[in-house]
Structures are given as C-alpha cells and as structure tokens.
C-alpha cells in the first residue's frame, strides 16, 4: 500500500467512514470483550491517537453542530479499554502475539488488524461460541482456491461436524504438493496462554520472522486445536485493488451511499464496453 501507507499506518486506511482497525475493535466489542490490546510500534502512534478522546476536536464539532460525526468512536470508547504495546521489531505475527504475554493469563481473541469481514455472524462471535463448546484453541478457517494456498497458513484434519475441523496439521505457506487441505487460517483466533511457551520454542523462519502457525503446530502436541469455517466474508486491504473492492462492498450495504456510487459505476462499466 505504499506510498499511501508511508506516513499513515495501513490499519488506519479508511473503509468508508472509519479506519480499518476500528472495524476490528468493534468486532471484538460485539462479543462482549471489554479489554483490547493493540500490538503496534513507535511508527504507528496515530493508531493510538485514533482511540483517544480529542476534546478540542469534539468541541469544534459541537460548536458547528457536527458532534454526531464522532458518535461511533465515542461509543466504542465506552465499551472497551484499550492498551497499546510496542513490538520493537517487525519479526512476524508470532512475535507480535508474544508481546502481549505479560498482559494475558487467560484465553484471548487474536484478530489481525488489516483484515475485516462482512456478513453475520462475524468471526469473533463464531470463535467465542466454539471456544465455549471446546474450551481450547480455536482457529478461523476459510476455503481458498488451490492456486492461492501458498499465500496462507493451511490446516489439515478431520471434519467432525459441518464447519468444524479437529486439526492435526498446520503448514505456513505450503506448496501445492504439501497442502493437507484448502482450508486457510483466516486472520482470526482464540488462543490459550499455552501459546506463549510454544512461541518461546519457535525458531525464526524466512526473513527472521517467528510464525504463529509454527507455534500452533507445537501447541498441537499439548492440547487439541479446532478450526471453524467462518460464515462471514473476508476482506483484506493489503493492496490497492483489494482495498478499493472492500470499500465498494461495504458501500453496497449502505443504501444512501450506494445510491450515489451506483450511477458512476454503471457509467464506467458502460464506457469500458
């Protein structure tokens, strides 16, 4: 997403009227979560500022009769307490999760900040419900085309019920001849504190990064792990095309917004043909 993300963290790029990371925090809050830890860095202080009250801005908007513009973020602030922890170096998702070790002593939701979902129920709700049934690590899964398996961590195992896999194998970005299935890890987890000891034992992989998938493979020797095929649709914002598609998909859900965009899109398609 460069140069757009050079000074603005990718997680703050907007989807319609709010930054991507706000959708992620709202998803967590929708399950009753009231404490959120953001793993960030010194270069991403703007993410912290987004969730902090801005009295001067609030007063300026109020004086102009526009204070309702911040209703969404203000309401979210009353629902969750947000703590920020720096990841000193970008050493992979596993290392990012490990930064929260001192703050977590019970099972927790782990949601990647650059991925959002549309549909119902949202992944956090599905995973929490599955955890309540199985009381162990739960991974959100998405069925992906065979030509895309090399982009994800892939899970293998037995489908013990519709949409429920008892996982027996995890591979990070496998080749086609390595894949145990086409079920990819879809940016959402419920993890138990046992993951931290496994991360301690996980050796850096490609690029010196510590992969969460590798730690989960170690965790399999200690406790069962289940996968839940997510009902909601996944949307990444990692490149301009996907970011733009996500904005259009979310705009389609808003009748007033779509009524403004649809004529232009029809015109563009007509001109293309």
Secondary structure as the mmCIF struct_conf table of DSSP 4:
data_model
#
loop_
_struct_conf.conf_type_id
_struct_conf.id
_struct_conf.beg_label_comp_id
_struct_conf.beg_label_asym_id
_struct_conf.beg_label_seq_id
_struct_conf.end_label_comp_id
_struct_conf.end_label_asym_id
_struct_conf.end_label_seq_id
TURN_TY1_P TURN_TY1_P1 UNK A 2 UNK A 7
BEND BEND1 UNK A 8 UNK A 8
HELX_RH_3T_P HELX_RH_3T_P1 UNK A 10 UNK A 12
BEND BEND2 UNK A 13 UNK A 13
STRN STRN1 UNK A 14 UNK A 15
TURN_TY1_P TURN_TY1_P2 UNK A 16 UNK A 17
STRN STRN2 UNK A 18 UNK A 19
HELX_RH_AL_P HELX_RH_AL_P1 UNK A 20 UNK A 29
TURN_TY1_P TURN_TY1_P3 UNK A 30 UNK A 32
STRN STRN3 UNK A 35 UNK A 40
HELX_RH_3T_P HELX_RH_3T_P2 UNK A 42 UNK A 44
HELX_RH_AL_P HELX_RH_AL_P2 UNK A 45 UNK A 50
TURN_TY1_P TURN_TY1_P4 UNK A 51 UNK A 51
BEND BEND3 UNK A 52 UNK A 52
HELX_RH_AL_P HELX_RH_AL_P3 UNK A 55 UNK A 63
TURN_TY1_P TURN_TY1_P5 UNK A 64 UNK A 65
HELX_RH_3T_P HELX_RH_3T_P3 UNK A 67 UNK A 70
HELX_RH_AL_P HELX_RH_AL_P4 UNK A 71 UNK A 79
STRN STRN4 UNK A 81 UNK A 86
BEND BEND4 UNK A 88 UNK A 89
HELX_RH_AL_P HELX_RH_AL_P5 UNK A 93 UNK A 98
TURN_TY1_P TURN_TY1_P6 UNK A 99 UNK A 100
HELX_RH_3T_P HELX_RH_3T_P4 UNK A 101 UNK A 103
BEND BEND5 UNK A 106 UNK A 106
STRN STRN5 UNK A 108 UNK A 111
TURN_TY1_P TURN_TY1_P7 UNK A 113 UNK A 114
STRN STRN6 UNK A 115 UNK A 118
BEND BEND6 UNK A 119 UNK A 121
HELX_RH_AL_P HELX_RH_AL_P6 UNK A 123 UNK A 134
BEND BEND7 UNK A 136 UNK A 136
STRN STRN7 UNK A 137 UNK A 143
HELX_RH_3T_P HELX_RH_3T_P5 UNK A 146 UNK A 151
BEND BEND8 UNK A 152 UNK A 152
STRN STRN8 UNK A 153 UNK A 161
TURN_TY1_P TURN_TY1_P8 UNK A 162 UNK A 163
STRN STRN9 UNK A 164 UNK A 172
BEND BEND9 UNK A 173 UNK A 173
HELX_RH_3T_P HELX_RH_3T_P6 UNK A 176 UNK A 178
BEND BEND10 UNK A 180 UNK A 180
BEND BEND11 UNK A 182 UNK A 182
STRN STRN10 UNK A 183 UNK A 191
TURN_TY1_P TURN_TY1_P9 UNK A 193 UNK A 193
HELX_RH_AL_P HELX_RH_AL_P7 UNK A 194 UNK A 201
HELX_LH_PP_P HELX_LH_PP_P1 UNK A 202 UNK A 204
HELX_RH_3T_P HELX_RH_3T_P7 UNK A 206 UNK A 208
HELX_RH_AL_P HELX_RH_AL_P8 UNK A 212 UNK A 219
TURN_TY1_P TURN_TY1_P10 UNK A 220 UNK A 222
BEND BEND12 UNK A 223 UNK A 223
STRN STRN11 UNK A 225 UNK A 229
BEND BEND13 UNK A 231 UNK A 232
STRN STRN12 UNK A 233 UNK A 236
BEND BEND14 UNK A 238 UNK A 239
HELX_RH_AL_P HELX_RH_AL_P9 UNK A 240 UNK A 252
TURN_TY1_P TURN_TY1_P11 UNK A 253 UNK A 253
HELX_RH_AL_P HELX_RH_AL_P10 UNK A 255 UNK A 272
#
